[in-house]
Amino acid sequence: MPVRIRLSRAGAKKRPFYRIVVADSRRSRDGKFIDHIGTYNPLLPKNNPERIKLDIEKAKEWIKKGAQPSDRLKIFLSNLDLIEKPKITEKTKKHLPKKKTKEKQEGAKAEVKAETKPEAKAEVKAETKPEAKAEVKNTKTDTIEKKGEEISS
């Protein structure tokens, strides 16, 4: 009989809570189990000691008897130094952009950088200096004075 140490879901909708059970692998996830050895509450923060409660002695016994832990339980048990850490395989790179797309993105970035060069920013800052503003104000008053002269004459 192939025995697994796995999670059995309990809890309400969108409020998961899991029991760590030893069950026949042919049984349904939440079906009949052989032994209950702990609980897992994913809603608690990772550093909370109540997140994973596990009877270590029972887990050791079942592993000695040949029970195979599920992938998630392998991680939990390896954190408790009961078994070796599972190997994490390298992910495929299908989600990464292709060569042409990378070139387009790099070209777009180069255009954005060219538009916002530091020299262009310096020119804008030079134009908005207080002296430049004063010159603008003087030209306005000059035009008003000229209009006043034209009206009076």
N, CA, C and O atoms as a GROMACS GRO file, in nm:
protein
  612
    1MET      N    1   0.085  -0.118   0.000
    1MET     CA    2   0.000   0.000   0.000
    1MET      C    3   0.090   0.124   0.000
    1MET      O    4   0.166   0.143   0.095
    2PRO      N    5   0.083   0.210  -0.105
    2PRO     CA    6   0.164   0.331  -0.111
    2PRO      C    7   0.110   0.437  -0.015
    2PRO      O    8  -0.001   0.487  -0.031
    3VAL      N    9   0.191   0.470   0.083
    3VAL     CA   10   0.149   0.564   0.187
    3VAL      C   11   0.219   0.698   0.164
    3VAL      O   12   0.338   0.703   0.136
    4ARG      N   13   0.142   0.806   0.177
    4ARG     CA   14   0.194   0.942   0.159
    4ARG      C   15   0.167   1.025   0.284
    4ARG      O   16   0.066   1.008   0.352
    5ILE      N   17   0.260   1.116   0.311
    5ILE     CA   18   0.237   1.219   0.413
    5ILE      C   19   0.200   1.343   0.333
    5ILE      O   20   0.281   1.392   0.254
    6ARG      N   21   0.080   1.393   0.353
    6ARG     CA   22   0.032   1.502   0.269
    6ARG      C   23  -0.062   1.594   0.345
    6ARG      O   24  -0.095   1.570   0.462
    7LEU      N   25  -0.106   1.700   0.276
    7LEU     CA   26  -0.199   1.796   0.335
    7LEU      C   27  -0.342   1.760   0.299
    7LEU      O   28  -0.371   1.719   0.187
    8SER      N   29  -0.430   1.775   0.396
    8SER     CA   30  -0.573   1.754   0.375
    8SER      C   31  -0.642   1.886   0.408
    8SER      O   32  -0.629   1.936   0.519
    9ARG      N   33  -0.715   1.941   0.313
    9ARG     CA   34  -0.771   2.074   0.331
    9ARG      C   35  -0.893   2.074   0.421
    9ARG      O   36  -0.979   1.986   0.414
   10ALA      N   37  -0.898   2.176   0.505
   10ALA     CA   38  -1.014   2.202   0.589
   10ALA      C   39  -1.033   2.353   0.587
   10ALA      O   40  -0.961   2.422   0.515
   11GLY      N   41  -1.125   2.405   0.661
   11GLY     CA   42  -1.145   2.549   0.664
   11GLY      C   43  -1.250   2.593   0.563
   11GLY      O   44  -1.293   2.516   0.478
   12ALA      N   45  -1.288   2.719   0.576
   12ALA     CA   46  -1.394   2.775   0.493
   12ALA      C   47  -1.341   2.821   0.357
   12ALA      O   48  -1.221   2.814   0.330
   13LYS      N   49  -1.431   2.866   0.275
   13LYS     CA   50  -1.396   2.916   0.143
   13LYS      C   51  -1.304   3.038   0.158
   13LYS      O   52  -1.334   3.130   0.234
   14LYS      N   53  -1.193   3.038   0.086
   14LYS     CA   54  -1.091   3.143   0.089
   14LYS      C   55  -1.026   3.161   0.227
   14LYS      O   56  -0.962   3.263   0.252
   15ARG      N   57  -1.042   3.064   0.314
   15ARG     CA   58  -0.978   3.064   0.446
   15ARG      C   59  -0.916   2.926   0.467
   15ARG      O   60  -0.965   2.850   0.551
   16PRO      N   61  -0.810   2.892   0.394
   16PRO     CA   62  -0.758   2.756   0.400
   16PRO      C   63  -0.694   2.721   0.534
   16PRO      O   64  -0.636   2.806   0.602
   17PHE      N   65  -0.707   2.597   0.568
   17PHE     CA   66  -0.644   2.539   0.686
   17PHE      C   67  -0.620   2.393   0.651
   17PHE      O   68  -0.709   2.326   0.599
   18TYR      N   69  -0.501   2.344   0.678
   18TYR     CA   70  -0.467   2.208   0.636
   18TYR      C   71  -0.429   2.122   0.754
   18TYR      O   72  -0.366   2.168   0.849
   19ARG      N   73  -0.469   1.994   0.746
   19ARG     CA   74  -0.421   1.894   0.840
   19ARG      C   75  -0.308   1.819   0.771
   19ARG      O   76  -0.317   1.789   0.652
   20ILE      N   77  -0.204   1.788   0.844
   20ILE     CA   78  -0.096   1.705   0.789
   20ILE      C   79  -0.131   1.563   0.827
   20ILE      O   80  -0.136   1.528   0.945
   21VAL      N   81  -0.156   1.480   0.726
   21VAL     CA   82  -0.204   1.344   0.751
   21VAL      C   83  -0.117   1.242   0.678
   21VAL      O   84  -0.047   1.274   0.582
   22VAL      N   85  -0.125   1.120   0.726
   22VAL     CA   86  -0.065   1.006   0.658
   22VAL      C   87  -0.183   0.930   0.598
   22VAL      O   88  -0.274   0.887   0.669
   23ALA      N   89  -0.180   0.913   0.465
   23ALA     CA   90  -0.294   0.852   0.398
   23ALA      C   91  -0.248   0.764   0.283
   23ALA      O   92  -0.136   0.778   0.233
   24ASP      N   93  -0.336   0.674   0.243
   24ASP     CA   94  -0.313   0.592   0.124
   24ASP      C   95  -0.316   0.688   0.004
   24ASP      O   96  -0.408   0.769  -0.008
   25SER      N   97  -0.219   0.678  -0.083
   25SER     CA   98  -0.210   0.773  -0.196
   25SER      C   99  -0.327   0.759  -0.292
   25SER      O  100  -0.353   0.851  -0.370
   26ARG      N  101  -0.398   0.647  -0.288
   26ARG     CA  102  -0.510   0.627  -0.379
   26ARG      C  103  -0.639   0.690  -0.328
   26ARG      O  104  -0.737   0.698  -0.401
   27ARG      N  105  -0.638   0.734  -0.205
   27ARG     CA  106  -0.756   0.799  -0.147
   27ARG      C  107  -0.766   0.945  -0.195
   27ARG      O  108  -0.667   1.002  -0.242
   28SER      N  109  -0.884   1.003  -0.182
   28SER     CA  110  -0.902   1.142  -0.221
   28SER      C  111  -0.831   1.235  -0.122
   28SER      O  112  -0.797   1.194  -0.011
   29ARG      N  113  -0.810   1.358  -0.162
   29ARG     CA  114  -0.733   1.453  -0.082
   29ARG      C  115  -0.790   1.469   0.059
   29ARG      O  116  -0.717   1.465   0.157
   30ASP      N  117  -0.921   1.487   0.067
   30ASP     CA  118  -0.984   1.510   0.197
   30ASP      C  119  -1.053   1.384   0.250
   30ASP      O  120  -1.135   1.391   0.341
   31GLY      N  121  -1.020   1.271   0.192
   31GLY     CA  122  -1.085   1.147   0.229
   31GLY      C  123  -1.027   1.083   0.354
   31GLY      O  124  -0.965   1.149   0.438
   32LYS      N  125  -1.048   0.952   0.364
   32LYS     CA  126  -1.006   0.876   0.480
   32LYS      C  127  -0.853   0.876   0.491
   32LYS      O  128  -0.783   0.864   0.390
   33PHE      N  129  -0.802   0.889   0.614
   33PHE     CA  130  -0.658   0.890   0.635
   33PHE      C  131  -0.622   0.792   0.746
   33PHE      O  132  -0.708   0.747   0.822
   34ILE      N  133  -0.493   0.759   0.754
   34ILE     CA  134  -0.445   0.662   0.851
   34ILE      C  135  -0.413   0.730   0.984
   34ILE      O  136  -0.452   0.681   1.090
   35ASP      N  137  -0.340   0.843   0.977
   35ASP     CA  138  -0.294   0.909   1.099
   35ASP      C  139  -0.288   1.060   1.077
   35ASP      O  140  -0.254   1.106   0.968
   36HIS      N  141  -0.322   1.134   1.181
   36HIS     CA  142  -0.314   1.280   1.179
   36HIS      C  143  -0.190   1.320   1.257
   36HIS      O  144  -0.179   1.290   1.376
   37ILE      N  145  -0.093   1.389   1.188
   37ILE     CA  146   0.033   1.419   1.258
   37ILE      C  147   0.060   1.568   1.276
   37ILE      O  148   0.162   1.604   1.335
   38GLY      N  149  -0.027   1.655   1.228
   38GLY     CA  150  -0.004   1.798   1.248
   38GLY      C  151  -0.101   1.885   1.172
   38GLY      O  152  -0.195   1.836   1.109
   39THR      N  153  -0.076   2.018   1.176
   39THR     CA  154  -0.160   2.114   1.106
   39THR      C  155  -0.072   2.219   1.039
   39THR      O  156   0.044   2.240   1.076
   40TYR      N  157  -0.130   2.286   0.939
   40TYR     CA  158  -0.062   2.394   0.868
   40TYR      C  159  -0.164   2.503   0.839
   40TYR      O  160  -0.267   2.478   0.777
   41ASN      N  161  -0.135   2.625   0.886
   41ASN     CA  162  -0.224   2.738   0.864
   41ASN      C  163  -0.151   2.844   0.781
   41ASN      O  164  -0.073   2.922   0.837
   42PRO      N  165  -0.174   2.849   0.648
   42PRO     CA  166  -0.101   2.942   0.562
   42PRO      C  167  -0.138   3.089   0.582
   42PRO      O  168  -0.069   3.176   0.530
   43LEU      N  169  -0.244   3.117   0.655
   43LEU     CA  170  -0.286   3.255   0.676
   43LEU      C  171  -0.202   3.326   0.782
   43LEU      O  172  -0.201   3.449   0.788
   44LEU      N  173  -0.131   3.251   0.863
   44LEU     CA  174  -0.046   3.311   0.965
   44LEU      C  175   0.087   3.355   0.903
   44LEU      O  176   0.128   3.300   0.801
   45PRO      N  177   0.154   3.454   0.963
   45PRO     CA  178   0.284   3.496   0.910
   45PRO      C  179   0.388   3.385   0.920
   45PRO      O  180   0.376   3.296   1.004
   46LYS      N  181   0.489   3.391   0.834
   46LYS     CA  182   0.588   3.283   0.825
   46LYS      C  183   0.667   3.262   0.952
   46LYS      O  184   0.712   3.151   0.980
   47ASN      N  185   0.686   3.367   1.031
   47ASN     CA  186   0.766   3.352   1.153
   47ASN      C  187   0.682   3.310   1.274
   47ASN      O  188   0.737   3.293   1.383
   48ASN      N  189   0.554   3.291   1.257
   48ASN     CA  190   0.466   3.251   1.366
   48ASN      C  191   0.483   3.101   1.394
   48ASN      O  192   0.473   3.020   1.301
   49PRO      N  193   0.508   3.062   1.520
   49PRO     CA  194   0.526   2.920   1.550
   49PRO      C  195   0.398   2.837   1.534
   49PRO      O  196   0.404   2.715   1.523
   50GLU      N  197   0.282   2.902   1.531
   50GLU     CA  198   0.154   2.831   1.516
   50GLU      C  199   0.125   2.798   1.369
   50GLU      O  200   0.029   2.727   1.340
   51ARG      N  201   0.205   2.849   1.278
   51ARG     CA  202   0.181   2.826   1.134
   51ARG      C  203   0.190   2.677   1.099
   51ARG      O  204   0.103   2.624   1.030
   52ILE      N  205   0.296   2.611   1.146
   52ILE     CA  206   0.312   2.467   1.122
   52ILE      C  207   0.328   2.397   1.256
   52ILE      O  208   0.426   2.420   1.328
   53LYS      N  209   0.233   2.314   1.288
   53LYS     CA  210   0.244   2.229   1.407
   53LYS      C  211   0.260   2.087   1.357
   53LYS      O  212   0.180   2.039   1.276
   54LEU      N  213   0.365   2.020   1.405
   54LEU     CA  214   0.394   1.886   1.354
   54LEU      C  215   0.447   1.799   1.466
   54LEU      O  216   0.537   1.840   1.540
   55ASP      N  217   0.392   1.678   1.479
   55ASP     CA  218   0.444   1.580   1.575
   55ASP      C  219   0.565   1.515   1.508
   55ASP      O  220   0.551   1.425   1.425
   56ILE      N  221   0.683   1.559   1.546
   56ILE     CA  222   0.807   1.516   1.482
   56ILE      C  223   0.830   1.366   1.499
   56ILE      O  224   0.877   1.299   1.406
   57GLU      N  225   0.799   1.313   1.616
   57GLU     CA  226   0.820   1.170   1.642
   57GLU      C  227   0.736   1.084   1.548
   57GLU      O  228   0.786   0.986   1.492
   58LYS      N  229   0.609   1.120   1.532
   58LYS     CA  230   0.522   1.044   1.441
   58LYS      C  231   0.572   1.054   1.297
   58LYS      O  232   0.568   0.956   1.223
   59ALA      N  233   0.617   1.175   1.259
   59ALA     CA  234   0.668   1.193   1.123
   59ALA      C  235   0.790   1.106   1.098
   59ALA      O  236   0.802   1.044   0.993
   60LYS      N  237   0.882   1.100   1.195
   60LYS     CA  238   1.000   1.014   1.182
   60LYS      C  239   0.961   0.868   1.168
   60LYS      O  240   1.015   0.797   1.083
   61GLU      N  241   0.865   0.823   1.249
   61GLU     CA  242   0.819   0.684   1.243
   61GLU      C  243   0.764   0.651   1.104
   61GLU      O  244   0.799   0.548   1.046
   62TRP      N  245   0.678   0.738   1.051
   62TRP     CA  246   0.616   0.711   0.922
   62TRP      C  247   0.718   0.714   0.809
   62TRP      O  248   0.707   0.637   0.713
   63ILE      N  249   0.818   0.802   0.818
   63ILE     CA  250   0.922   0.806   0.716
   63ILE      C  251   1.005   0.677   0.721
   63ILE      O  252   1.044   0.624   0.617
   64LYS      N  253   1.032   0.626   0.843
   64LYS     CA  254   1.105   0.499   0.858
   64LYS      C  255   1.026   0.383   0.800
   64LYS      O  256   1.083   0.290   0.744
   65LYS      N  257   0.893   0.390   0.813
   65LYS     CA  258   0.807   0.284   0.760
   65LYS      C  259   0.794   0.291   0.608
   65LYS      O  260   0.745   0.197   0.545
   66GLY      N  261   0.839   0.404   0.548
   66GLY     CA  262   0.836   0.413   0.401
   66GLY      C  263   0.735   0.511   0.346
   66GLY      O  264   0.714   0.515   0.224
   67ALA      N  265   0.672   0.590   0.430
   67ALA     CA  266   0.577   0.690   0.380
   67ALA      C  267   0.653   0.801   0.307
   67ALA      O  268   0.755   0.851   0.357
   68GLN      N  269   0.604   0.839   0.190
   68GLN     CA  270   0.667   0.943   0.110
   68GLN      C  271   0.596   1.077   0.131
   68GLN      O  272   0.475   1.086   0.111
   69PRO      N  273   0.669   1.180   0.171
   69PRO     CA  274   0.604   1.311   0.189
   69PRO      C  275   0.576   1.378   0.054
   69PRO      O  276   0.647   1.355  -0.044
   70SER      N  277   0.471   1.460   0.051
   70SER     CA  278   0.440   1.536  -0.070
   70SER      C  279   0.545   1.646  -0.087
   70SER      O  280   0.628   1.668   0.001
   71ASP      N  281   0.542   1.714  -0.200
   71ASP     CA  282   0.642   1.819  -0.228
   71ASP      C  283   0.641   1.927  -0.121
   71ASP      O  284   0.748   1.968  -0.074
   72ARG      N  285   0.524   1.974  -0.080
   72ARG     CA  286   0.514   2.079   0.021
   72ARG      C  287   0.565   2.028   0.155
   72ARG      O  288   0.634   2.100   0.227
   73LEU      N  289   0.532   1.905   0.188
   73LEU     CA  290   0.577   1.848   0.315
   73LEU      C  291   0.727   1.824   0.315
   73LEU      O  292   0.790   1.830   0.421
   74LYS      N  293   0.786   1.795   0.199
   74LYS     CA  294   0.932   1.780   0.192
   74LYS      C  295   1.000   1.910   0.236
   74LYS      O  296   1.100   1.907   0.307
   75ILE      N  297   0.945   2.022   0.194
   75ILE     CA  298   1.002   2.152   0.232
   75ILE      C  299   0.988   2.171   0.383
   75ILE      O  300   1.083   2.211   0.450
   76PHE      N  301   0.869   2.143   0.438
   76PHE     CA  302   0.848   2.158   0.582
   76PHE      C  303   0.942   2.068   0.662
   76PHE      O  304   1.004   2.112   0.758
   77LEU      N  305   0.952   1.941   0.620
   77LEU     CA  306   1.035   1.846   0.693
   77LEU      C  307   1.184   1.879   0.679
   77LEU      O  308   1.261   1.856   0.772
   78SER      N  309   1.224   1.932   0.565
   78SER     CA  310   1.365   1.970   0.549
   78SER      C  311   1.399   2.091   0.634
   78SER      O  312   1.513   2.104   0.680
   79ASN      N  313   1.303   2.180   0.658
   79ASN     CA  314   1.327   2.294   0.747
   79ASN      C  315   1.344   2.248   0.892
   79ASN      O  316   1.408   2.316   0.972
   80LEU      N  317   1.285   2.133   0.925
   80LEU     CA  318   1.300   2.076   1.059
   80LEU      C  319   1.416   1.977   1.066
   80LEU      O  320   1.436   1.912   1.169
   81ASP      N  321   1.493   1.964   0.958
   81ASP     CA  322   1.610   1.876   0.948
   81ASP      C  323   1.575   1.728   0.964
   81ASP      O  324   1.655   1.651   1.016
   82LEU      N  325   1.456   1.688   0.920
   82LEU     CA  326   1.419   1.547   0.922
   82LEU      C  327   1.461   1.476   0.794
   82LEU      O  328   1.494   1.358   0.796
   83ILE      N  329   1.460   1.550   0.684
   83ILE     CA  330   1.502   1.494   0.556
   83ILE      C  331   1.590   1.597   0.484
   83ILE      O  332   1.602   1.711   0.529
   84GLU      N  333   1.650   1.555   0.373
   84GLU     CA  334   1.733   1.647   0.294
   84GLU      C  335   1.644   1.746   0.219
   84GLU      O  336   1.529   1.716   0.187
   85LYS      N  337   1.700   1.863   0.192
   85LYS     CA  338   1.625   1.963   0.116
   85LYS      C  339   1.602   1.911  -0.026
   85LYS      O  340   1.692   1.853  -0.086
   86PRO      N  341   1.482   1.931  -0.079
   86PRO     CA  342   1.456   1.886  -0.216
   86PRO      C  343   1.531   1.973  -0.316
   86PRO      O  344   1.554   2.092  -0.292
   87LYS      N  345   1.568   1.913  -0.428
   87LYS     CA  346   1.636   1.989  -0.532
   87LYS      C  347   1.533   2.074  -0.605
   87LYS      O  348   1.425   2.026  -0.642
   88ILE      N  349   1.568   2.200  -0.626
   88ILE     CA  350   1.480   2.289  -0.700
   88ILE      C  351   1.532   2.294  -0.843
   88ILE      O  352   1.643   2.339  -0.869
   89THR      N  353   1.450   2.247  -0.935
   89THR     CA  354   1.493   2.240  -1.074
   89THR      C  355   1.491   2.378  -1.137
   89THR      O  356   1.417   2.467  -1.094
   90GLU      N  357   1.575   2.395  -1.240
   90GLU     CA  358   1.581   2.523  -1.310
   90GLU      C  359   1.454   2.539  -1.393
   90GLU      O  360   1.411   2.447  -1.461
   91LYS      N  361   1.398   2.657  -1.386
   91LYS     CA  362   1.273   2.684  -1.457
   91LYS      C  363   1.302   2.708  -1.606
   91LYS      O  364   1.412   2.749  -1.644
   92THR      N  365   1.203   2.682  -1.687
   92THR     CA  366   1.218   2.708  -1.830
   92THR      C  367   1.218   2.858  -1.853
   92THR      O  368   1.175   2.935  -1.768
   93LYS      N  369   1.266   2.897  -1.969
   93LYS     CA  370   1.277   3.039  -1.997
   93LYS      C  371   1.174   3.083  -2.101
   93LYS      O  372   1.195   3.180  -2.174
   94LYS      N  373   1.064   3.011  -2.108
   94LYS     CA  374   0.960   3.045  -2.205
   94LYS      C  375   0.890   3.176  -2.172
   94LYS      O  376   0.838   3.243  -2.261
   95HIS      N  377   0.889   3.214  -2.046
   95HIS     CA  378   0.820   3.336  -2.005
   95HIS      C  379   0.903   3.461  -2.037
   95HIS      O  380   0.849   3.572  -2.036
   96LEU      N  381   1.033   3.444  -2.066
   96LEU     CA  382   1.118   3.558  -2.097
   96LEU      C  383   1.095   3.603  -2.242
   96LEU      O  384   1.061   3.522  -2.327
   97PRO      N  385   1.114   3.734  -2.270
   97PRO     CA  386   1.092   3.782  -2.407
   97PRO      C  387   1.195   3.727  -2.504
   97PRO      O  388   1.308   3.695  -2.466
   98LYS      N  389   1.154   3.715  -2.630
   98LYS     CA  390   1.242   3.663  -2.735
   98LYS      C  391   1.346   3.769  -2.775
   98LYS      O  392   1.342   3.881  -2.724
   99LYS      N  393   1.437   3.733  -2.864
   99LYS     CA  394   1.549   3.819  -2.903
   99LYS      C  395   1.499   3.950  -2.968
   99LYS      O  396   1.547   4.057  -2.932
  100LYS      N  397   1.404   3.942  -3.061
  100LYS     CA  398   1.355   4.061  -3.129
  100LYS      C  399   1.284   4.155  -3.031
  100LYS      O  400   1.300   4.277  -3.039
  101THR      N  401   1.209   4.099  -2.940
  101THR     CA  402   1.139   4.180  -2.841
  101THR      C  403   1.238   4.252  -2.750
  101THR      O  404   1.218   4.368  -2.716
  102LYS      N  405   1.345   4.183  -2.712
  102LYS     CA  406   1.448   4.247  -2.630
  102LYS      C  407   1.509   4.365  -2.702
  102LYS      O  408   1.530   4.471  -2.643
  103GLU      N  409   1.538   4.348  -2.834
  103GLU     CA  410   1.596   4.456  -2.912
  103GLU      C  411   1.502   4.576  -2.918
  103GLU      O  412   1.547   4.690  -2.906
  104LYS      N  413   1.373   4.551  -2.936
  104LYS     CA  414   1.275   4.660  -2.940
  104LYS      C  415   1.270   4.733  -2.806
  104LYS      O  416   1.267   4.856  -2.803
  105GLN      N  417   1.271   4.658  -2.695
  105GLN     CA  418   1.268   4.719  -2.563
  105GLN      C  419   1.392   4.804  -2.539
  105GLN      O  420   1.383   4.913  -2.484
  106GLU      N  421   1.509   4.753  -2.580
  106GLU     CA  422   1.633   4.828  -2.563
  106GLU      C  423   1.632   4.954  -2.647
  106GLU      O  424   1.680   5.059  -2.603
  107GLY      N  425   1.578   4.946  -2.769
  107GLY     CA  426   1.566   5.064  -2.855
  107GLY      C  427   1.476   5.169  -2.794
  107GLY      O  428   1.506   5.288  -2.800
  108ALA      N  429   1.366   5.125  -2.737
  108ALA     CA  430   1.272   5.218  -2.673
  108ALA      C  431   1.338   5.285  -2.552
  108ALA      O  432   1.319   5.405  -2.530
  109LYS      N  433   1.415   5.210  -2.475
  109LYS     CA  434   1.485   5.266  -2.360
  109LYS      C  435   1.588   5.370  -2.405
  109LYS      O  436   1.605   5.473  -2.340
  110ALA      N  437   1.657   5.341  -2.515
  110ALA     CA  438   1.758   5.434  -2.566
  110ALA      C  439   1.693   5.564  -2.610
  110ALA      O  440   1.748   5.672  -2.587
  111GLU      N  441   1.575   5.556  -2.675
  111GLU     CA  442   1.503   5.676  -2.716
  111GLU      C  443   1.462   5.760  -2.597
  111GLU      O  444   1.474   5.882  -2.599
  112VAL      N  445   1.414   5.697  -2.494
  112VAL     CA  446   1.372   5.769  -2.374
  112VAL      C  447   1.491   5.838  -2.310
  112VAL      O  448   1.481   5.952  -2.265
  113LYS      N  449   1.604   5.769  -2.305
  113LYS     CA  450   1.725   5.829  -2.248
  113LYS      C  451   1.772   5.947  -2.332
  113LYS      O  452   1.819   6.047  -2.277
  114ALA      N  453   1.761   5.936  -2.465
  114ALA     CA  454   1.804   6.045  -2.552
  114ALA      C  455   1.717   6.169  -2.532
  114ALA      O  456   1.767   6.281  -2.537
  115GLU      N  457   1.588   6.148  -2.510
  115GLU     CA  458   1.496   6.260  -2.488
  115GLU      C  459   1.524   6.331  -2.356
  115GLU      O  460   1.508   6.453  -2.348
  116THR      N  461   1.564   6.259  -2.256
  116THR     CA  462   1.585   6.317  -2.124
  116THR      C  463   1.733   6.321  -2.089
  116THR      O  464   1.774   6.276  -1.982
  117LYS      N  465   1.814   6.374  -2.181
  117LYS     CA  466   1.957   6.387  -2.154
  117LYS      C  467   1.978   6.493  -2.047
  117LYS      O  468   1.896   6.584  -2.034
  118PRO      N  469   2.085   6.485  -1.970
  118PRO     CA  470   2.112   6.587  -1.868
  118PRO      C  471   2.138   6.724  -1.930
  118PRO      O  472   2.111   6.825  -1.866
  119GLU      N  473   2.191   6.731  -2.055
  119GLU     CA  474   2.216   6.859  -2.120
  119GLU      C  475   2.085   6.932  -2.146
  119GLU      O  476   2.074   7.052  -2.125
  120ALA      N  477   1.986   6.856  -2.191
  120ALA     CA  478   1.856   6.917  -2.219
  120ALA      C  479   1.795   6.971  -2.090
  120ALA      O  480   1.734   7.078  -2.090
  121LYS      N  481   1.811   6.898  -1.981
  121LYS     CA  482   1.759   6.943  -1.852
  121LYS      C  483   1.830   7.070  -1.808
  121LYS      O  484   1.767   7.159  -1.752
  122ALA      N  485   1.962   7.079  -1.832
  122ALA     CA  486   2.038   7.197  -1.794
  122ALA      C  487   1.990   7.318  -1.872
  122ALA      O  488   1.981   7.428  -1.815
  123GLU      N  489   1.959   7.302  -2.001
  123GLU     CA  490   1.909   7.412  -2.082
  123GLU      C  491   1.776   7.462  -2.029
  123GLU      O  492   1.752   7.583  -2.023
  124VAL      N  493   1.688   7.370  -1.991
  124VAL     CA  494   1.559   7.408  -1.937
  124VAL      C  495   1.577   7.484  -1.807
  124VAL      O  496   1.510   7.585  -1.784
  125LYS      N  497   1.667   7.437  -1.721
  125LYS     CA  498   1.693   7.504  -1.594
  125LYS      C  499   1.749   7.644  -1.618
  125LYS      O  500   1.713   7.738  -1.546
  126ALA      N  501   1.837   7.660  -1.717
  126ALA     CA  502   1.896   7.790  -1.747
  126ALA      C  503   1.789   7.888  -1.793
  126ALA      O  504   1.795   8.007  -1.760
  127GLU      N  505   1.692   7.839  -1.867
  127GLU     CA  506   1.585   7.926  -1.914
  127GLU      C  507   1.496   7.974  -1.801
  127GLU      O  508   1.441   8.084  -1.809
  128THR      N  509   1.482   7.896  -1.696
  128THR     CA  510   1.393   7.932  -1.587
  128THR      C  511   1.467   7.994  -1.470
  128THR      O  512   1.418   7.990  -1.357
  129LYS      N  513   1.585   8.053  -1.495
  129LYS     CA  514   1.658   8.121  -1.388
  129LYS      C  515   1.584   8.250  -1.353
  129LYS      O  516   1.509   8.302  -1.436
  130PRO      N  517   1.604   8.303  -1.233
  130PRO     CA  518   1.536   8.426  -1.193
  130PRO      C  519   1.570   8.544  -1.283
  130PRO      O  520   1.485   8.631  -1.306
  131GLU      N  521   1.694   8.549  -1.336
  131GLU     CA  522   1.730   8.659  -1.426
  131GLU      C  523   1.645   8.656  -1.551
  131GLU      O  524   1.600   8.760  -1.599
  132ALA      N  525   1.622   8.536  -1.604
  132ALA     CA  526   1.541   8.524  -1.724
  132ALA      C  527   1.399   8.570  -1.696
  132ALA      O  528   1.336   8.633  -1.781
  133LYS      N  529   1.348   8.539  -1.577
  133LYS     CA  530   1.213   8.582  -1.540
  133LYS      C  531   1.207   8.734  -1.529
  133LYS      O  532   1.109   8.796  -1.570
  134ALA      N  533   1.312   8.793  -1.474
  134ALA     CA  534   1.315   8.939  -1.460
  134ALA      C  535   1.313   9.004  -1.597
  134ALA      O  536   1.245   9.105  -1.616
  135GLU      N  537   1.386   8.949  -1.693
  135GLU     CA  538   1.386   9.003  -1.827
  135GLU      C  539   1.247   8.997  -1.888
  135GLU      O  540   1.205   9.091  -1.956
  136VAL      N  541   1.177   8.890  -1.864
  136VAL     CA  542   1.041   8.877  -1.915
  136VAL      C  543   0.953   8.984  -1.854
  136VAL      O  544   0.873   9.047  -1.924
  137LYS      N  545   0.965   9.005  -1.725
  137LYS     CA  546   0.884   9.107  -1.658
  137LYS      C  547   0.915   9.245  -1.714
  137LYS      O  548   0.823   9.323  -1.736
  138ASN      N  549   1.041   9.276  -1.738
  138ASN     CA  550   1.079   9.406  -1.792
  138ASN      C  551   1.022   9.428  -1.930
  138ASN      O  552   0.978   9.538  -1.961
  139THR      N  553   1.021   9.326  -2.013
  139THR     CA  554   0.966   9.343  -2.147
  139THR      C  555   0.817   9.370  -2.140
  139THR      O  556   0.765   9.446  -2.222
  140LYS      N  557   0.747   9.313  -2.046
  140LYS     CA  558   0.604   9.340  -2.032
  140LYS      C  559   0.581   9.485  -1.992
  140LYS      O  560   0.493   9.552  -2.046
  141THR      N  561   0.658   9.532  -1.896
  141THR     CA  562   0.639   9.671  -1.852
  141THR      C  563   0.679   9.768  -1.963
  141THR      O  564   0.618   9.874  -1.977
  142ASP      N  565   0.781   9.732  -2.043
  142ASP     CA  566   0.821   9.817  -2.154
  142ASP      C  567   0.708   9.829  -2.256
  142ASP      O  568   0.680   9.938  -2.305
  143THR      N  569   0.643   9.717  -2.287
  143THR     CA  570   0.534   9.722  -2.384
  143THR      C  571   0.417   9.802  -2.329
  143THR      O  572   0.350   9.873  -2.404
  144ILE      N  573   0.391   9.792  -2.200
  144ILE     CA  574   0.282   9.869  -2.140
  144ILE      C  575   0.315  10.018  -2.146
  144ILE      O  576   0.227  10.099  -2.176
  145GLU      N  577   0.439  10.055  -2.119
  145GLU     CA  578   0.478  10.196  -2.126
  145GLU      C  579   0.466  10.248  -2.269
  145GLU      O  580   0.421  10.361  -2.290
  146LYS      N  581   0.504  10.167  -2.367
  146LYS     CA  582   0.496  10.209  -2.504
  146LYS      C  583   0.351  10.232  -2.544
  146LYS      O  584   0.320  10.328  -2.614
  147LYS      N  585   0.261  10.141  -2.498
  147LYS     CA  586   0.120  10.157  -2.529
  147LYS      C  587   0.066  10.283  -2.465
  147LYS      O  588  -0.015  10.354  -2.525
  148GLY      N  589   0.112  10.313  -2.342
  148GLY     CA  590   0.069  10.434  -2.273
  148GLY      C  591   0.114  10.559  -2.349
  148GLY      O  592   0.039  10.656  -2.356
  149GLU      N  593   0.233  10.557  -2.405
  149GLU     CA  594   0.284  10.670  -2.482
  149GLU      C  595   0.202  10.689  -2.608
  149GLU      O  596   0.171  10.801  -2.647
  150GLU      N  597   0.167  10.577  -2.673
  150GLU     CA  598   0.088  10.586  -2.795
  150GLU      C  599  -0.049  10.641  -2.768
  150GLU      O  600  -0.102  10.719  -2.848
  151ILE      N  601  -0.108  10.603  -2.657
  151ILE     CA  602  -0.244  10.649  -2.623
  151ILE      C  603  -0.238  10.799  -2.592
  151ILE      O  604  -0.324  10.876  -2.635
  152SER      N  605  -0.138  10.840  -2.517
  152SER     CA  606  -0.129  10.981  -2.477
  152SER      C  607  -0.098  11.072  -2.596
  152SER      O  608  -0.134  11.190  -2.594
  153SER      N  609  -0.032  11.020  -2.696
  153SER     CA  610   0.001  11.110  -2.806
  153SER      C  611  -0.102  11.115  -2.910
  153SER      O  612  -0.087  11.187  -3.009
   0.00000   0.00000   0.00000
